[in-house]
Amino acid sequence: MKSIVILRLQEHDVFSMRILVIHQNFPGQFRYLSPALVKLGHEVTAMTMKKDSPRLWQGVRLVSYGVSRGSTSGIHPWVADIESKAIRGEACFRQCMKMKAEGYVPDLIIAHPGWGESLFVREVWPKAKLGIYCEFFYRHEESDIDFDPEFPVKDKEGNTSRISMKNINNLLHFGMADAGLSPTRFQADTFPESFRSKITVMHDGIDTDLVHPNPDARFPLDDGTVFTRNDEVITFINRNLEPYRGFHIFMRALPEILKRRPEAQVLMVGGDEVSYGARPPAGQSWRQRLTDEVRPQMDEQAWNRIHFLGRIPYDRFIAFLQVSTVHVYLTYPFVLSWSLLEAMSTGCAIVASDTGPVREVISSGETGTLIDFFDNHALAEEVCAMLDDPERRRVYGERARHFVRERYDLKRICLPGQLAWALNLLQRS
């Protein structure tokens, strides 16, 4: 595969092509691909909704756009999602028309279609090749939506229709896109078989040179406490602390863990908003909701060993993983978090949920331990067992890092694979 990739890069090195990248929160998943295309001599422009973006980022010209209206008040809930995507799609379309009037014509468009921005780009540039990032296709059965019985679907009878409407954006893109790119096989396989043949599975990539084990790592808290590899540290991370990523299960396991491990410290990273799924009771966050539930089960000494860190800068995030003794990762059958692969890259000993996206990267008993997502007692048991067994932690951590370096390394595997995907599309144009 390496020789094929190198050959393709050389073939295109002498041709400067125009590439348009569309992501409402650019760079997003195109953080490495976009500047790499610039380095190959291509003219790369990116469209973003960030109003404060600079005009140039790592050689990529940035163009911002904004919506002119909000969603309709009182709109039928089944069409609320596609309306919001149409609004964003129109905003992107209007900006594209301005660019076209100024003489801009791309050879290739690479888009994350998840928010609808790329819905109408083919109306502007019908001859450009279109590659889309295939993050997730919603299913109404045996999926994230009906996974957790604690949060049942409110309108079970109408849910199939609602999900069908939610997928309209994906379905419209299938008819336009020349190719798709998906970060994991699990995510690619959520898409209909009729489109799956167009999808290349290639992860965004982990910089394993940067995200690596460090026996001398230090992680300071605001109160002056400093954790090192000599401490017993349990780590947990979500973008936002919420049920989709098992926050409720983890919190319910903590009273037992902290009772059995009097020296253990728990470090949690994540915000208090909601990224996915059910919302907490009005006026509360999931952190407050679960705190109210589990705090009465712990004494003051145990509770003081739980540290909610909010969101932290990336350099602190790496140190956070590097001091971890046991890392816990839980998720519904949904998009795989980058953080799990980053934890593996730092050599963490991992206890994770036995769910589809996780099984793709962790083999229980080899690169970590898998437990039933809903069994907080099994979670507590496995975490305590891992804390008791430094040799198993060492072996799991070494195997996990080796696995990520062999399959998800940014520089050697993923970025060359992404470039080959993009350049193949350029070749077809």
Secondary structure, 3 states (H helix, E strand, C coil): CHHHHHHHHHHHHCCCCEEEEECCCCCHHHCCHHHHHHHCCCEEEEEECCCCCCCEECCEEEEECCCCCCCCCCCCHHHHHHHHHHHHHHHHHHHHHHHHHCCCCCCEEEECHHHCHHHHHHHHCCCCEEEEECCCCCCCCCCCCCCCCCCCCCCCCCHHHHHHHHCHHHHHHHHHCCEEEECCHHHHCCCCHHHHCCEEECCCCECCCCCCCCCCCEEECCCCCEEECCCCEEEEEEEECCHHHCHHHHHHHHHHHHHHCCCCEEEEEEECCCCCCCCCCCCCCHHHHHHHHHHHHCCHHHHCCEEECCCCCHHHHHHHHHCCCEEEECCCCCCCCHHHHHHHHCCCCEEEECCHHHHCCCCECCCEEEECCCCHHHHHHHHHHHHCCHHHHHHHHHHHHHHHHHHCEHHHHHHHHHHHHHHHHHHHC
